[in-house]
Amino acid sequence: MSNTIHGKANFAFLSQPDRGFGKEEYSVTLELPKEKAQEHIKIIQGVISKEIAEEHKLRPGTQQLKRAPLPYKENGDVVTFKLHSKFKPKLWDKDQKELAPDISIWKNSVLWANYKLQGYNKSIGIGCTIYLGDVQIDTLVQGNNSSDGSCPFPNRENKQEATI
């Protein structure tokens, strides 16, 4: 089942993959107001609850189960969700046109992202992963990820501020 989430990007590796920590993946950390995050939190907790129920069926009598870190963090009135994928997502603009491959999506872009949830029971504990699907950009903040020696910072005079 695919879900859709709308928020402001804190970290965006959508145009190019993040090659840190010895792996390569596309990801985005989305910031949502707490009230809008509740529906997504409820769905994630439901997936985790199913994994817990399965473990109790396999090992009856188990009291305390180890929990993995959640794929979201609550910080006061804001909740951040971490979505990721090994595959490059299709990127669309708000007019439903595919984004050119040379466009670099940066922090503070406001976007919609499709996602799928996958529960797991591993050595780190029982948890849930949010897999990133296609992305539609509402408000684009772009930059330059080129390695040709040009300045990697946006022109500060033309910077657009994203608002939610």
Summary of the structure (lengths in Angstrom):
residues: 164
radius of gyration: 17.9
end to end distance: 26.3
largest distance: 63.3
contacts: 447
relative contact order: 0.24
helix: 19%
strand: 45%
